[in-house]
């Protein structure tokens, strides 16, 4: 990602201030940690920047945009907490189980904060979209990808499409509403998918090089592991089920999986850039391009 410009930073600072004002003081430390969570593989502020940038493609309603972006960041954080509630099956076939405790309460807390934030600048289309976003994420989190899935790479990409891409699709839709833009004039699904693939791949590659088994703690399968399973299912499954992180890191590098994922990362960036090039030049497009 490029360094953000002054105008974007001012918008993000305002959004962070709205979130800070919304959170109870005694909950701020754990809330800030949750806002930084990578259980949703798009970094903090990406969804907000997509929403703000899209709004600036039209005639932006700044206060509404700030409240909507703050609400979406809170939804992303709440979803990240709820995703950590799913304990993957231990035998690769049974249904995942639910964990409870503070994580559940924190996720619910963020969703409640998001609802309160949207009440500050109500817009029926945005509220309906964000409600749909929460439902889609909850449904996606309950899906487990067994290690013996036939087309496991396609399943891993579908998981990104069902989670990270969904968040960014709703960011674009809300941004269009805040900028009084005809959503049909935007490549909403394609752009959200390209940006989600780019950011998810970047995060997945980092995890694969440092903590390749970490994603199982959120009932997810990172793309490098999916490619490794497609390349040599028996060996990769053995390394995963024996929890041999060190050997798995070496295998992912030596087998060419990491290099392959880097190539796909470059392709995702190029695809996103080509889609952004179709948008009207200006501040909004500049903000969106800063995400690559």
C-alpha positions as CSV (number, residue, x, y, z in Angstrom):
1,X,0.0,0.0,0.0
2,X,1.1,3.6,-0.7
3,X,1.4,6.1,2.1
4,X,-1.9,7.9,2.6
5,X,-2.3,11.5,1.6
6,X,-3.2,14.3,4.1
7,X,-6.9,14.5,3.1
8,X,-7.4,10.7,3.5
9,X,-5.6,10.8,6.9
10,X,-7.9,13.6,8.1
11,X,-10.9,11.6,7.2
12,X,-9.5,8.5,8.9
13,X,-8.6,10.5,12.0
14,X,-12.2,11.7,12.2
15,X,-13.5,8.2,11.8
16,X,-11.2,6.9,14.6
17,X,-12.3,9.8,16.8
18,X,-16.0,8.8,16.3
19,X,-15.1,5.2,17.2
20,X,-13.2,6.3,20.3
21,X,-16.0,8.5,21.4
22,X,-18.5,5.6,21.0
23,X,-16.4,3.0,22.9
24,X,-16.6,3.0,26.7
25,X,-13.3,4.3,28.2
26,X,-12.6,1.0,30.1
27,X,-13.1,-1.0,26.9
28,X,-10.8,1.1,24.8
29,X,-7.6,-1.0,25.2
30,X,-9.2,-4.3,24.1
31,X,-11.4,-2.5,21.5
32,X,-8.3,-1.1,19.9
33,X,-6.7,-4.5,19.8
34,X,-9.8,-5.9,18.2
35,X,-9.9,-3.1,15.6
36,X,-6.4,-4.2,14.5
37,X,-7.4,-7.9,14.3
38,X,-6.4,-9.7,11.1
39,X,-9.1,-12.4,11.4
40,X,-10.7,-10.5,8.5
41,X,-7.7,-10.3,6.1
42,X,-8.1,-6.6,5.1
43,X,-6.2,-4.2,7.3
44,X,-7.8,-1.6,9.5
45,X,-9.0,1.5,7.5
46,X,-9.1,-0.3,4.2
47,X,-12.9,-0.7,4.3
48,X,-13.2,2.9,5.5
49,X,-11.0,4.2,2.7
50,X,-12.9,2.2,0.1
51,X,-16.1,3.8,1.4
52,X,-14.7,7.3,1.5
53,X,-13.0,7.1,-1.9
54,X,-16.2,5.8,-3.5
55,X,-18.2,8.6,-2.0
56,X,-15.7,11.2,-3.4
57,X,-16.4,9.9,-6.9
58,X,-19.7,11.9,-6.5
59,X,-21.1,14.7,-4.4
60,X,-20.0,13.6,-1.0
61,X,-22.1,14.0,2.2
62,X,-19.1,14.2,4.5
63,X,-20.8,13.7,8.0
64,X,-22.8,10.7,6.7
65,X,-19.7,9.2,5.0
66,X,-17.8,9.5,8.3
67,X,-20.5,7.8,10.3
68,X,-21.0,5.1,7.7
69,X,-17.3,4.4,7.5
70,X,-17.0,4.3,11.3
71,X,-19.9,1.8,11.4
72,X,-18.3,-0.4,8.8
73,X,-15.0,-0.5,10.7
74,X,-16.9,-1.5,13.8
75,X,-18.7,-4.2,11.8
76,X,-15.4,-5.5,10.5
77,X,-14.0,-5.6,14.1
78,X,-17.1,-7.3,15.4
79,X,-16.9,-9.9,12.6
80,X,-13.2,-10.5,13.3
81,X,-14.1,-11.3,16.9
82,X,-17.0,-13.6,15.9
83,X,-14.8,-15.4,13.4
84,X,-12.5,-16.4,16.3
85,X,-15.4,-18.1,18.0
86,X,-15.4,-21.0,15.5
87,X,-13.2,-23.9,16.5
88,X,-12.4,-26.0,13.4
89,X,-13.1,-29.7,13.5
90,X,-10.2,-31.9,14.6
91,X,-10.9,-34.8,12.3
92,X,-11.4,-32.8,9.1
93,X,-15.0,-33.9,8.6
94,X,-17.1,-33.1,11.6
95,X,-19.0,-29.8,12.1
96,X,-17.0,-27.0,13.7
97,X,-17.9,-26.1,17.3
98,X,-18.5,-22.7,18.9
99,X,-16.4,-21.2,21.6
100,X,-17.8,-18.7,24.0
101,X,-16.6,-16.0,26.5
102,X,-15.4,-12.5,26.2
103,X,-14.8,-12.8,22.4
104,X,-18.5,-13.3,21.9
105,X,-19.4,-10.3,24.0
106,X,-16.9,-8.1,22.3
107,X,-18.2,-9.1,18.8
108,X,-21.7,-8.3,19.9
109,X,-20.5,-5.0,21.5
110,X,-19.0,-3.9,18.2
111,X,-22.2,-4.7,16.3
112,X,-24.2,-2.6,18.8
113,X,-21.8,0.3,18.4
114,X,-22.1,0.1,14.7
115,X,-25.9,0.3,14.9
116,X,-25.6,3.3,17.2
117,X,-23.1,5.0,14.8
118,X,-25.5,4.6,11.9
119,X,-28.3,6.2,13.9
120,X,-26.3,9.4,13.9
121,X,-26.8,9.8,10.1
122,X,-29.5,7.3,9.2
123,X,-29.8,6.1,5.6
124,X,-32.2,3.2,4.8
125,X,-30.1,1.8,2.0
126,X,-26.8,1.8,3.9
127,X,-28.4,0.3,7.1
128,X,-30.1,-2.4,5.0
129,X,-26.7,-3.1,3.3
130,X,-24.8,-3.3,6.5
131,X,-27.4,-5.7,8.0
132,X,-27.0,-7.9,5.0
133,X,-23.2,-7.7,5.4
134,X,-23.4,-9.0,9.0
135,X,-25.7,-11.9,7.9
136,X,-23.5,-12.8,5.0
137,X,-20.4,-12.9,7.2
138,X,-22.1,-15.0,9.9
139,X,-23.1,-17.5,7.2
140,X,-19.6,-17.6,5.8
141,X,-17.9,-18.2,9.1
142,X,-19.9,-21.4,9.6
143,X,-18.4,-23.0,6.4
144,X,-15.3,-25.2,6.9
145,X,-13.0,-26.2,4.0
146,X,-12.0,-29.9,4.5
147,X,-8.4,-30.6,3.6
148,X,-9.6,-33.2,1.1
149,X,-11.7,-30.8,-0.9
150,X,-11.4,-31.6,-4.5
151,X,-10.8,-28.1,-5.9
152,X,-9.3,-26.7,-2.7
153,X,-7.8,-23.6,-4.3
154,X,-11.2,-22.5,-5.7
155,X,-12.7,-23.1,-2.3
156,X,-10.1,-20.9,-0.6
157,X,-10.7,-18.1,-3.1
158,X,-14.5,-18.5,-2.6
159,X,-13.9,-18.1,1.2
160,X,-12.2,-14.7,0.5
161,X,-15.1,-13.8,-1.8
162,X,-17.6,-14.7,1.0
163,X,-15.8,-12.7,3.7
164,X,-13.3,-10.0,2.7
165,X,-15.0,-9.2,-0.6
166,X,-18.4,-9.0,1.0
167,X,-17.1,-6.3,3.4
168,X,-15.6,-4.3,0.5
169,X,-18.7,-4.7,-1.6
170,X,-20.8,-3.1,1.1
171,X,-18.1,-0.4,1.5
172,X,-18.5,0.5,-2.2
173,X,-22.3,0.4,-2.0
174,X,-22.4,2.6,1.1
175,X,-19.9,5.0,-0.5
176,X,-22.1,5.3,-3.6
177,X,-25.1,6.2,-1.3
178,X,-23.0,8.8,0.5
179,X,-21.8,10.3,-2.8
180,X,-25.2,10.1,-4.5
181,X,-23.8,7.9,-7.2
182,X,-25.7,5.4,-9.3
183,X,-24.2,2.1,-8.0
184,X,-24.9,0.5,-11.3
185,X,-22.2,2.7,-12.9
186,X,-19.5,1.1,-10.7
187,X,-17.8,-2.2,-11.1
188,X,-18.8,-3.0,-7.5
189,X,-18.4,-6.8,-7.3
190,X,-15.3,-6.9,-9.5
191,X,-13.5,-4.1,-7.7
192,X,-14.3,-5.5,-4.3
193,X,-13.1,-8.9,-5.3
194,X,-9.8,-7.6,-6.8
195,X,-9.1,-5.5,-3.7
196,X,-10.1,-8.3,-1.4
197,X,-7.9,-10.8,-3.2
198,X,-4.9,-8.4,-3.1
199,X,-5.1,-7.7,0.6
200,X,-6.0,-11.2,1.6
201,X,-3.1,-12.7,-0.5
202,X,-0.7,-10.2,1.1
203,X,-1.8,-11.2,4.5
204,X,-1.8,-14.9,3.7
205,X,1.7,-14.8,2.3
206,X,2.9,-13.2,5.5
207,X,1.2,-15.8,7.6
208,X,2.6,-18.6,5.5
209,X,6.1,-17.4,6.1
210,X,5.7,-16.9,9.8
211,X,2.6,-18.8,11.3
212,X,1.2,-21.0,8.6
213,X,-1.2,-22.8,11.0
214,X,-2.6,-19.7,12.6
215,X,-5.6,-19.4,10.2
216,X,-7.1,-22.7,11.5
217,X,-7.8,-20.7,14.7
218,X,-10.3,-18.7,12.8
219,X,-11.7,-21.7,10.7
220,X,-10.0,-20.4,7.5
221,X,-7.6,-21.8,5.0
222,X,-5.0,-19.4,3.6
223,X,-4.2,-19.6,-0.1
224,X,-0.6,-20.8,0.2
225,X,-1.8,-23.9,2.1
226,X,-4.5,-24.4,-0.5
227,X,-1.9,-24.3,-3.3
228,X,0.3,-26.6,-1.3
229,X,-2.5,-29.1,-0.7
230,X,-3.3,-29.0,-4.5
231,X,0.4,-29.6,-5.2
232,X,1.0,-32.5,-2.7
233,X,-2.0,-33.2,-0.6
234,X,-0.6,-36.1,1.4
235,X,2.6,-34.4,2.5
236,X,0.9,-31.0,3.2
237,X,-1.8,-32.7,5.2
238,X,0.8,-34.5,7.3
239,X,2.6,-31.3,8.1
240,X,-0.7,-29.6,9.0
241,X,-2.1,-32.4,11.2
242,X,1.2,-32.9,13.0
243,X,1.4,-29.1,13.6
244,X,5.0,-29.0,12.2
245,X,5.1,-25.2,11.5
246,X,8.8,-25.1,10.8
247,X,8.7,-27.8,8.3
248,X,5.6,-26.4,6.7
249,X,7.3,-22.9,6.3
250,X,10.2,-24.6,4.6
251,X,8.0,-26.6,2.3
252,X,5.9,-23.7,1.2
253,X,9.1,-21.8,0.2
254,X,11.0,-24.7,-1.4
255,X,8.0,-26.0,-3.3
256,X,7.5,-22.7,-5.1
257,X,4.1,-22.1,-3.4
258,X,5.1,-18.7,-2.0
259,X,6.5,-17.6,-5.3
260,X,3.3,-18.6,-7.0
261,X,1.2,-16.7,-4.5
262,X,3.4,-13.6,-5.1
263,X,2.6,-13.9,-8.8
264,X,-1.1,-14.1,-8.0
265,X,-0.7,-11.1,-5.7
266,X,0.8,-9.1,-8.6
267,X,-2.1,-10.1,-10.8
268,X,-4.7,-9.1,-8.2
269,X,-3.0,-5.6,-8.0
270,X,-2.9,-5.2,-11.7
271,X,-6.6,-6.2,-12.0
272,X,-7.6,-3.8,-9.4
273,X,-5.6,-1.0,-11.1
274,X,-7.3,-1.7,-14.4
275,X,-10.7,-1.5,-12.8
276,X,-9.8,1.8,-11.0
277,X,-8.6,3.2,-14.3
278,X,-12.2,3.1,-15.5
279,X,-13.3,5.5,-12.8
280,X,-13.5,9.2,-13.0
281,X,-10.1,10.8,-12.3
282,X,-10.0,12.8,-9.1
283,X,-9.7,12.7,-5.3
284,X,-11.9,9.6,-5.0
285,X,-9.9,7.5,-7.4
286,X,-6.7,8.7,-5.9
287,X,-7.9,7.5,-2.5
288,X,-8.8,4.0,-3.9
289,X,-5.5,3.7,-5.7
290,X,-3.6,4.4,-2.5
291,X,-4.8,1.0,-1.3
292,X,-2.6,-0.8,-3.8
